[in-house]
Amino acid sequence: MARKKQPSFEEAIAELETIVEQLESGKLTLDQSLKTFEKGIALTRVTQQALEMAEQKVQKLSEPLSEDSEPEDFEHDE
């Protein structure tokens, strides 16, 4: 079974906003609410991971370079 492609940070945030609206509407059954909440938790983990990676890049880029070092290229995951 193929794994779904992980959503981008922006896609995950947009989906989380939709999930919050659905949960706040009160129109979901208990079972639907639990499944929706579970999906929201998974998306939250995606966004946290993306933010942690971005923070690491910013910290690395903010470090002063020594005279004999060269800038490091970062691979962009898509």
N, C-alpha and C positions, 0 to 999 in steps of 0.2 A: 504494500500500500504506500503510495507516494505521500510525502509530507507536504502540507500547504506551505507556500512561501510566506515567510514572516512579513507582516505589514510594516510599512515605513513608520517612523515616529509620528508623522502628521496624520497618516491613515489611522493609526491606533488611537490618537487623541480624538479624531473625529468620531470614530466608532464608540469610544468611551462616552462622549457627549450624548450620543444617541441612546446608549445603554442607560445612562443616568435619567434621561427623559422618560424612557420606558418604565424604569423602576419607580420613578416618582409619580407616574400617571396613576398607579394603583390598579391598572386594568389587566395585569398579568395574573395568572393563577400562581399558586405557591410553587408548583413544579417549574413553571416557566420563569418565575422570579429567581429561583435557585440556579437554573441553567444559565440565565442571563447574567447573574452575579458571578458565576464561575467564569464565564467568558470575559467579564470585566476584569477579574483578578488576573487572568492570563495576559490580557492587553496591558494591564498596569505593569506587569513584569517586563513586557517588551519595552515599554517606555522608560522604565527605570534602567534597564540595561543600556538603552541608547543614550540616556543622559550620563550614565557612568562612563561610557566610552568617550563621549564628547568632553567630559570633564578631564579625563586622562589626556586627551589630545591637547586641550587648552593648557594643562599644567606642563606638558612636555614642551609645547611651543613657547611657553613663558619662561622656561629655564634659560639662563644665559649660556651662550655658546663659548666653549673654550677656544683658544686660537687654533688648535689643530683638529677641531671637530667640524663636521659638515652637517647641514640641516638634514633631518630625517624625513623621508617621504612616508606618508600614511596611506594605506590602502583604504579605499572607500568601498564598503560593503553595500551592494544593492541587490 
